[in-house]
Amino acid sequence: MAGTIAIKNGYVFDPLNEVKGERMDVFIRDGKVVRELSASEMDNAKVIDASGMTVMAGGVDSHSHVAGAKVNSGRLMRPEDHYKCYMKKTPLTHSGSGYTVPTVYLGGYEYSKMGYTTVFEAAVPPLEARHTHEEMRATPMVDMGGYLVLGNNWFLMRYMNEGDFDKAAAYVAWMMRTHKTYGIKCVNPAGVENWGWGENVSSLDQANIHFEVTPTEIIKNLTEINEHLGFPMPLHLHANNLGHPGCWEITRDSLKIPSNVKGKPNVDVEWAETKMNAKRHESVYLTHCQFNAFGGTSWRDFESGVKGITDYVNGKDHVVMDSGCVPFGDATVMTGDGPAIHDLYVLTGNKWSNTDVECECGSGVLPFTYLKSNPVHSVQWAMGLEVLLYVKDPWKSIMTTDSPNGGPFTKYPLVMAWLMSLKARQDTMAECHKWSQDRSGLGGEEREMSLYDLAILTRANPARTIGMAYRKGTLGVGADGDVSIYNIDPTKLDVNDYEGLIRNLQNSEYTIKDGEVVARQGEIVAIPEKRTYYSDIKVPDADEKHMLEDVKEWFRYYTLGFSNYPTPERYLANPTPMTVNPLR
């Protein structure tokens, strides 16, 4: 029976149901997890004996750069990235190439081989949303969605300056629906707009040039708008001064701004069965914390500032964050933070590109290599792991590499091994510049995470944070039949053999999507249908009408006509709207 499968005798890790490695069966019928299968259904079901193996929900990557104009610029800038890493065409799969920035086909295949079934693009410029959706549609295997970049948008800054909250909220709702995107992304608030004029902002109270709004005002307004509208995920925040020594303080202070804003997601969905509350309560999601946690006052006294942030997060409940780990080797730095890329270009002299996306945002791209022998890079490696190891409650953190900024997502198994194995960290630190030991606290951290912790960091919490736990990140009844099976026996696991652990995490024994085996021991065996999620939200007609009068008037500054601005649903693969209900 298509989409019907029985996974028998596996060691199951399902944190949203508080299942911690219990030996049990998982049943899927018509692509959904069910409590059991009837005898006749079992006769037609595919049965997998998972004895001695680890069973988790399909991986969920809540922050990755995989589609869009910025990603394409990275592909164009790195021809060496493609001839060094490629995949030949097969009767089932397309060819593909690229190591740090793989082509769309290869990216989907690589995620699936690792056991991931859901990936969200972290930055969608509104003006380039159509192209981003085209690339997401072409990416096979994984369900997707995208976050709309709004932190330096002219219309929003104008409304904030005028104190018109209702029009600002109406504009956000219209933009999300217009471009078929999922959540709000805020990058270097006020600073990216300043960069269009060759400047930046350096403090939370510094107003930008033309709209005279501060980062504090933008963060406050966007978090309040986000909860007023009831979006499934919190504001996705890339804080100011990223990549500058001492930036950890402005990051911590940015997190304080929405401390009194309560998470109020309000969506119409059917929830899978979970023992834990699967709804998020946070009002801010800090992304790639490592890059926003630099300590010191210059590169001479550079050090980890992670503890200053994690100490704050450990005492608060309104923050969740992902790590932005650095696994060493080649990377491609790409971000909506144009001035940060320029600063990196000045430091390295590497080739780079910068773009101003008219009236909306900007971006920059630069090839990069992280070296164990480099003192700053070695501290960054330690910092990414500190972000995850210092947070006492794993439900406040998510594992990422900010792919491909810290390194490609294909290095997730290596990061997992460092988190689980003290010996793995010690062996790597012995190869690093001594600053990794002297200017971070990682050398004194003996915590070793469990498979249950990893299931939180890579499945349950990413799904819960972005409002997808109603169907993703869990094996509860009613969830999507997305399952990863790894050839890891928890009862015999020796984390000191971290190389074996990495091998088994790199290629799942089985990746199952919607009840169909799609990858088997590193080989793609089926190409499943995929979905594109977006937030479908409406505000009172009068609010939208008055707002659109402003927008249409201002569209004379754009290089395209208003009628060509929206993204039609046909650009999406299997569009799956999530109905969002604003507060009345």
DRENKEBA-597732 format. One line per 10 residues: number of its first residue (from 1); for each residue x, y, z of C-alpha. Coordinates in Angstrom, 1 decimal. Layout:
# residues N
NUM = X/Y/Z | ...
END
This chain:
# residues 584
1 = 0.0/0.0/0.0 | 1.5/3.3/-1.1 | 2.5/5.5/1.8 | 2.0/2.6/4.3 | 5.0/1.3/6.2 | 5.8/-0.4/9.5 | 9.1/0.3/11.2 | 9.6/-2.5/13.8 | 11.8/-2.8/16.9 | 13.7/0.5/16.5
11 = 15.0/2.6/19.4 | 12.8/5.7/19.0 | 13.7/9.2/20.0 | 10.6/11.6/19.9 | 11.2/14.5/22.3 | 7.8/16.1/21.8 | 6.3/12.8/23.1 | 9.0/12.3/25.7 | 10.1/9.1/24.1 | 13.8/8.6/25.0
21 = 15.1/5.7/23.1 | 12.3/3.2/23.8 | 12.2/0.1/21.7 | 8.9/0.4/19.8 | 7.2/0.3/16.5 | 6.2/3.2/14.2 | 3.3/2.9/11.8 | 2.5/5.1/8.8 | -0.6/4.9/6.7 | -1.3/7.1/3.6
31 = 1.7/9.2/4.5 | 0.7/9.9/8.2 | 1.8/8.4/11.5 | -1.0/6.2/12.9 | -1.4/4.3/16.1 | -1.5/0.9/14.5 | -2.2/-0.9/11.2 | -4.8/-3.5/10.7 | -3.9/-7.1/9.8 | -4.9/-6.5/6.2
41 = -2.9/-3.2/6.1 | 0.1/-5.0/7.4 | -0.2/-7.5/4.6 | 0.3/-4.7/2.1 | 2.7/-2.5/4.1 | 6.4/-2.3/3.6 | 8.0/-3.6/6.8 | 11.4/-2.4/8.0 | 13.2/-4.2/10.7 | 15.0/-1.4/12.6
51 = 16.4/-3.7/15.3 | 19.6/-2.1/16.8 | 18.9/1.2/15.0 | 18.0/4.7/16.0 | 14.6/6.1/14.8 | 13.8/9.8/14.7 | 11.5/12.1/12.9 | 12.8/13.5/9.7 | 15.3/16.3/10.2 | 14.1/19.9/10.1
61 = 16.5/22.7/9.2 | 15.0/26.0/10.3 | 17.8/28.2/8.9 | 19.7/27.5/5.7 | 20.5/29.4/2.6 | 19.6/27.2/-0.3 | 17.6/29.2/-2.9 | 17.4/32.6/-4.4 | 19.4/35.3/-6.1 | 21.9/35.5/-3.3
71 = 22.6/31.8/-3.4 | 22.9/31.9/-7.2 | 25.5/34.6/-6.9 | 27.4/32.3/-4.6 | 27.3/29.5/-7.2 | 28.5/31.9/-9.9 | 31.4/33.2/-7.8 | 32.7/29.7/-7.0 | 33.5/27.7/-10.1 | 36.0/25.7/-8.1
81 = 33.2/24.7/-5.8 | 31.6/22.8/-8.6 | 34.4/21.0/-10.4 | 35.6/19.6/-7.1 | 32.2/18.2/-6.0 | 29.7/16.8/-8.4 | 27.1/14.1/-8.9 | 26.4/12.3/-12.2 | 23.0/11.9/-13.6 | 21.3/8.6/-13.0
91 = 18.0/7.1/-14.4 | 16.3/8.6/-11.3 | 18.3/11.7/-10.3 | 19.5/14.8/-12.0 | 23.2/15.7/-12.1 | 24.4/18.3/-9.7 | 27.5/20.0/-8.4 | 28.8/22.3/-5.7 | 30.3/21.8/-2.3 | 29.5/24.9/-0.2
101 = 26.7/26.1/-2.5 | 25.3/23.0/-4.3 | 22.9/23.3/-7.2 | 19.3/22.9/-6.3 | 19.1/19.2/-7.3 | 22.2/18.2/-5.4 | 21.1/20.2/-2.3 | 17.9/18.3/-2.0 | 19.6/14.9/-2.5 | 22.2/15.7/0.1
111 = 19.7/16.7/2.7 | 17.7/13.6/2.1 | 20.7/11.3/2.4 | 21.3/12.7/5.9 | 17.8/12.1/7.0 | 16.4/15.6/6.6 | 12.9/16.1/5.1 | 12.2/19.8/5.8 | 14.3/22.9/5.0 | 13.5/26.6/5.3
121 = 15.2/29.3/3.3 | 16.3/31.9/5.8 | 16.1/35.1/3.7 | 13.7/35.9/0.8 | 14.0/39.5/-0.6 | 10.4/40.5/-1.6 | 11.5/41.7/-5.0 | 13.2/38.4/-5.7 | 10.6/36.1/-4.2 | 9.5/34.7/-7.6
131 = 13.0/33.5/-8.4 | 13.5/32.1/-4.9 | 10.3/30.1/-5.3 | 11.4/28.8/-8.6 | 14.6/27.4/-7.0 | 12.7/26.0/-4.1 | 10.3/24.3/-6.5 | 13.2/22.8/-8.3 | 14.8/21.5/-5.1 | 13.7/17.9/-4.8
141 = 13.0/15.7/-1.8 | 12.4/18.3/1.0 | 9.4/20.4/2.0 | 10.3/24.1/2.1 | 9.2/27.6/3.1 | 10.9/31.0/3.3 | 11.3/34.0/5.6 | 10.6/37.4/4.1 | 13.2/40.1/4.7 | 11.5/43.1/6.2
151 = 13.9/44.8/8.7 | 14.9/47.6/6.4 | 11.8/47.9/4.2 | 11.0/51.5/3.2 | 7.3/51.2/3.7 | 7.6/49.7/7.2 | 10.2/52.3/8.3 | 7.9/55.0/7.0 | 5.0/53.7/9.0 | 7.1/53.2/12.1
161 = 8.3/56.8/11.9 | 4.7/57.9/11.6 | 3.7/55.7/14.5 | 1.0/54.0/12.3 | 1.0/50.4/13.7 | -2.2/49.4/11.9 | -0.8/50.2/8.4 | 2.5/48.6/9.3 | 0.7/45.4/10.3 | -1.5/45.5/7.2
171 = 1.6/45.9/5.0 | 3.3/42.9/6.6 | 0.3/40.7/6.2 | -0.1/41.8/2.6 | 3.5/41.2/1.8 | 3.5/37.7/3.4 | 0.5/36.7/1.4 | 1.7/38.5/-1.8 | 5.1/36.7/-1.8 | 3.9/33.3/-0.4
181 = 6.3/33.4/2.5 | 6.1/32.1/6.0 | 7.7/34.3/8.6 | 9.4/37.7/9.2 | 13.2/38.0/8.8 | 15.0/41.1/10.3 | 18.6/41.6/9.2 | 20.8/44.3/10.8 | 17.8/46.6/11.5 | 18.2/50.1/10.2
191 = 21.8/49.3/9.2 | 21.2/47.7/5.8 | 19.2/50.8/4.6 | 22.1/53.0/5.8 | 24.5/50.8/3.8 | 22.8/51.9/0.6 | 24.4/55.3/1.4 | 27.8/53.8/2.5 | 27.1/53.8/6.2 | 25.9/51.5/9.0
201 = 24.5/51.8/12.5 | 26.6/51.0/15.5 | 24.1/51.2/18.4 | 20.5/50.3/19.1 | 19.5/53.9/19.6 | 21.1/55.3/16.4 | 18.5/56.4/13.9 | 19.0/55.6/10.2 | 19.6/58.4/7.7 | 16.3/59.0/5.9
211 = 13.6/57.4/8.0 | 14.9/58.3/11.4 | 14.0/55.0/13.0 | 16.4/53.0/15.3 | 17.1/49.3/15.6 | 15.3/49.3/18.9 | 12.1/50.7/17.2 | 12.3/48.2/14.4 | 12.8/45.2/16.6 | 10.1/46.3/19.0
221 = 7.6/47.0/16.2 | 8.3/43.9/14.2 | 7.9/41.6/17.3 | 4.7/43.2/18.2 | 3.4/43.1/14.7 | 4.4/39.4/14.4 | 2.4/38.5/17.5 | -0.5/40.8/16.7 | -0.9/39.0/13.3 | -0.4/35.5/15.0
231 = 2.3/34.2/12.7 | 3.4/30.6/13.4 | 7.1/31.5/14.2 | 8.8/34.3/16.2 | 10.6/37.2/14.6 | 13.7/35.8/13.0 | 16.5/38.2/14.1 | 20.0/38.8/12.7 | 21.3/41.4/15.2 | 23.3/44.5/14.5
241 = 27.1/44.6/14.3 | 27.4/41.0/13.3 | 31.0/39.8/13.0 | 32.5/42.7/14.9 | 34.6/42.2/18.1 | 32.4/43.1/21.1 | 29.1/42.5/19.3 | 27.8/40.1/21.9 | 26.6/43.0/24.0 | 24.4/44.6/21.4
251 = 23.0/41.1/20.7 | 22.1/40.5/24.3 | 20.5/44.0/24.5 | 18.6/43.3/21.3 | 17.1/40.2/22.9 | 15.9/42.4/25.9 | 13.8/44.6/23.6 | 10.9/42.1/23.1 | 11.2/40.6/26.6 | 7.6/41.7/27.4
261 = 6.1/40.5/24.1 | 4.3/37.3/24.5 | 4.3/34.6/21.8 | 0.8/34.3/20.4 | 0.7/32.1/17.3 | -2.8/31.7/16.0 | -3.1/29.3/13.1 | -5.7/26.9/11.8 | -4.1/23.5/11.6 | -4.7/20.0/12.9
271 = -2.1/19.1/15.5 | -0.4/15.8/15.7 | -0.6/14.1/19.1 | 2.2/15.2/21.5 | 2.7/15.0/25.2 | 4.5/18.3/25.3 | 3.0/21.6/24.2 | 4.0/21.7/20.5 | 3.2/25.5/20.1 | 6.0/28.0/20.4
281 = 5.9/30.7/23.1 | 9.0/32.7/22.2 | 8.8/36.2/20.6 | 12.3/36.3/19.1 | 14.4/33.7/17.3 | 18.0/34.8/17.3 | 19.8/33.3/14.3 | 23.5/32.2/13.9 | 24.3/33.3/17.5 | 28.0/32.5/17.1
291 = 28.4/35.3/14.5 | 26.7/37.7/16.9 | 28.6/36.6/20.0 | 32.1/38.1/19.4 | 33.9/39.3/22.4 | 36.9/41.7/22.9 | 37.4/45.2/21.6 | 39.5/44.4/18.5 | 41.0/41.4/16.6 | 44.0/41.6/18.9
301 = 42.0/40.8/22.0 | 39.2/38.9/20.3 | 37.5/36.2/22.4 | 34.3/34.3/22.8 | 31.4/36.4/24.1 | 28.9/33.4/24.0 | 28.5/33.1/27.8 | 27.2/36.7/28.1 | 24.4/35.7/25.7 | 23.7/32.2/27.0
311 = 23.6/33.4/30.6 | 20.8/35.8/29.5 | 19.0/33.2/27.5 | 19.2/30.7/30.4 | 17.2/33.1/32.6 | 14.5/34.0/30.0 | 11.8/32.2/28.2 | 11.1/34.5/25.2 | 14.3/33.6/23.3 | 15.2/30.7/21.1
321 = 18.4/30.7/19.0 | 20.3/28.7/16.4 | 24.0/28.2/16.7 | 25.8/29.0/13.4 | 28.6/26.5/14.0 | 31.9/26.6/12.2 | 33.1/23.1/11.1 | 36.3/24.4/9.4 | 37.1/24.2/5.7 | 35.5/26.0/2.7
331 = 32.4/28.1/3.2 | 30.6/30.8/1.2 | 29.5/33.7/3.3 | 26.2/35.1/2.1 | 23.9/37.4/4.1 | 21.4/40.2/3.8 | 23.9/42.2/5.9 | 25.8/44.1/3.2 | 28.1/46.1/5.4 | 29.2/42.9/7.3
341 = 30.3/41.4/4.0 | 32.2/44.6/3.0 | 34.0/44.5/6.4 | 34.9/40.9/5.7 | 36.2/41.8/2.2 | 38.4/44.5/3.8 | 39.8/41.9/6.2 | 40.4/39.2/3.6 | 40.7/40.8/0.2 | 38.6/37.9/-1.2
351 = 36.4/38.5/-4.2 | 33.0/39.7/-3.1 | 29.7/41.1/-4.3 | 27.2/43.5/-2.8 | 23.7/44.3/-3.9 | 21.1/46.8/-2.9 | 17.6/45.4/-3.4 | 15.6/48.5/-4.2 | 13.5/49.9/-1.3 | 13.6/46.6/0.6
361 = 17.0/45.1/1.7 | 20.5/44.2/0.5 | 22.9/41.4/0.5 | 26.5/40.4/0.0 | 28.5/37.2/-0.9 | 32.1/36.3/-0.3 | 34.0/32.9/-0.6 | 35.8/32.0/2.6 | 37.9/29.3/4.2 | 38.0/28.6/8.0
371 = 41.4/27.3/9.1 | 42.3/25.5/12.3 | 45.6/27.4/12.3 | 43.8/30.8/12.3 | 43.4/32.2/15.8 | 40.0/33.8/15.2 | 38.6/30.9/13.2 | 39.6/28.5/16.0 | 37.7/30.6/18.5 | 34.7/30.7/16.2
381 = 34.7/26.9/16.0 | 34.6/26.8/19.8 | 32.0/29.4/20.1 | 29.5/27.6/17.8 | 29.6/24.6/20.1 | 29.5/26.8/23.2 | 26.2/28.2/22.0 | 24.6/24.7/22.2 | 26.5/23.3/25.2 | 26.1/26.3/27.5
391 = 22.3/26.5/27.1 | 20.9/24.5/29.9 | 17.6/23.8/28.3 | 18.1/22.3/24.7 | 14.5/23.5/23.9 | 16.1/27.0/23.7 | 18.6/26.1/21.0 | 18.8/24.7/17.4 | 21.8/23.3/15.6 | 22.8/24.9/12.4
401 = 25.9/26.1/10.5 | 24.0/29.0/9.0 | 24.8/27.1/5.8 | 26.9/27.9/3.9 | 28.2/30.8/6.1 | 29.8/28.7/8.8 | 30.1/25.8/6.5 | 27.9/23.6/4.3 | 25.0/21.7/5.8 | 26.6/18.4/4.8
411 = 28.9/18.9/7.8 | 26.0/18.6/10.3 | 27.1/15.0/11.2 | 30.6/16.4/12.2 | 28.9/19.1/14.4 | 26.7/16.4/16.0 | 29.8/14.3/16.8 | 31.5/17.3/18.6 | 28.4/17.8/20.6 | 28.1/14.1/21.6
421 = 31.8/13.3/22.2 | 34.2/15.2/24.5 | 37.0/13.2/22.9 | 36.0/14.5/19.5 | 36.2/18.1/20.7 | 39.5/17.5/22.5 | 41.1/15.9/19.5 | 40.0/18.8/17.3 | 41.1/21.4/19.8 | 44.6/19.8/19.9
431 = 44.8/20.6/16.1 | 43.6/24.2/16.5 | 45.4/27.4/17.3 | 45.9/27.8/21.0 | 43.3/30.7/21.1 | 40.6/28.1/20.9 | 41.6/27.0/24.3 | 42.7/30.3/25.8 | 39.9/32.5/24.6 | 36.9/30.3/24.9
441 = 35.5/28.1/27.7 | 35.0/25.1/25.5 | 38.1/23.3/26.9 | 36.5/23.2/30.3 | 33.1/22.0/29.1 | 32.7/18.3/29.6 | 29.0/18.0/28.7 | 28.3/15.3/26.1 | 24.9/15.4/24.5 | 22.7/12.4/24.0
451 = 20.8/11.2/20.9 | 17.7/12.5/22.7 | 19.3/16.0/22.9 | 20.2/15.8/19.2 | 16.6/14.9/18.3 | 15.6/18.1/20.1 | 18.2/20.3/18.4 | 17.7/18.9/14.9 | 14.0/17.8/14.8 | 11.6/18.7/17.6
461 = 12.8/22.2/18.5 | 13.3/23.5/14.9 | 9.8/22.3/14.1 | 8.3/23.7/17.2 | 10.1/27.1/16.9 | 8.8/27.8/13.4 | 5.3/26.5/14.1 | 5.6/23.2/12.1 | 5.4/20.8/15.0 | 1.7/20.2/14.2
471 = 3.1/17.9/11.5 | 6.9/17.9/11.6 | 9.6/17.0/14.1 | 7.6/14.3/15.9 | 6.4/10.8/15.4 | 3.1/11.4/17.2 | -0.1/10.2/15.7 | -1.2/12.5/12.9 | 2.3/13.7/12.1 | 3.8/13.5/8.6
481 = 5.3/10.1/7.9 | 8.8/11.6/7.8 | 11.3/9.3/9.5 | 15.1/8.9/9.7 | 16.6/5.6/10.7 | 20.3/5.5/11.5 | 22.5/2.5/11.9 | 23.3/3.5/15.5 | 22.5/1.2/18.4 | 22.0/3.4/21.5
491 = 22.7/0.5/23.8 | 26.2/0.0/22.3 | 27.1/3.6/21.4 | 30.7/4.5/22.1 | 31.0/8.2/21.5 | 34.8/7.9/21.7 | 34.5/6.3/18.2 | 33.3/9.5/16.8 | 34.4/8.8/13.3 | 32.0/5.8/13.2
501 = 29.3/8.1/14.5 | 29.9/10.6/11.8 | 29.8/8.0/9.1 | 26.5/6.6/10.3 | 25.0/10.1/10.6 | 26.2/11.2/7.1 | 24.0/8.5/5.4 | 20.9/7.4/7.0 | 20.0/3.7/6.8 | 16.6/4.8/5.6
511 = 15.1/8.2/5.0 | 11.3/8.0/4.8 | 9.1/10.9/3.5 | 5.3/10.7/3.7 | 5.6/6.9/4.2 | 7.9/6.2/1.2 | 11.5/5.2/1.4 | 13.4/7.9/-0.5 | 17.0/7.3/0.5 | 18.8/4.1/1.5
521 = 22.4/4.0/2.7 | 23.4/7.1/0.8 | 21.5/6.3/-2.4 | 18.4/8.2/-3.6 | 15.8/5.5/-4.4 | 12.6/7.6/-4.9 | 11.8/11.2/-5.6 | 8.8/12.2/-3.4 | 6.4/15.0/-3.9 | 7.2/18.1/-1.9
531 = 5.3/21.0/-0.4 | 5.9/24.7/0.0 | 4.5/26.3/3.1 | 3.4/29.9/3.5 | 1.3/32.0/5.8 | -2.1/33.0/4.5 | -3.2/36.0/6.5 | -5.8/38.7/6.0 | -6.5/41.9/7.8 | -9.6/44.2/7.7
541 = -10.3/45.4/4.2 | -10.2/49.0/5.2 | -6.7/48.7/6.7 | -5.4/47.0/3.6 | -7.1/49.5/1.2 | -5.5/52.5/2.8 | -2.1/50.8/3.0 | -2.2/49.8/-0.6 | -2.9/53.4/-1.7 | 0.4/54.3/-0.1
551 = 2.2/51.4/-1.7 | 1.0/52.0/-5.2 | 2.0/55.6/-4.9 | 5.5/54.7/-3.8 | 5.9/52.1/-6.5 | 7.1/54.8/-8.8 | 10.5/54.2/-7.2 | 10.5/50.5/-8.3 | 11.9/49.2/-11.6 | 8.9/47.0/-12.2
561 = 5.2/47.6/-12.2 | 2.9/47.0/-9.3 | 1.0/44.3/-11.1 | 4.2/42.3/-11.7 | 5.3/42.4/-8.0 | 3.2/39.6/-6.5 | 4.3/35.9/-6.7 | 1.6/33.7/-8.2 | 0.9/30.4/-6.6 | 2.0/28.6/-9.7
571 = 5.6/29.4/-8.8 | 5.3/27.1/-5.8 | 5.6/23.3/-5.6 | 2.4/21.9/-4.1 | 1.5/25.2/-2.3 | 0.4/24.6/1.2 | -1.0/27.7/2.9 | -1.3/28.0/6.7 | -4.3/30.1/7.7 | -3.2/32.7/10.2
581 = -5.7/34.7/12.3 | -4.8/38.2/13.4 | -5.9/39.5/16.8 | -9.2/41.4/16.6
END
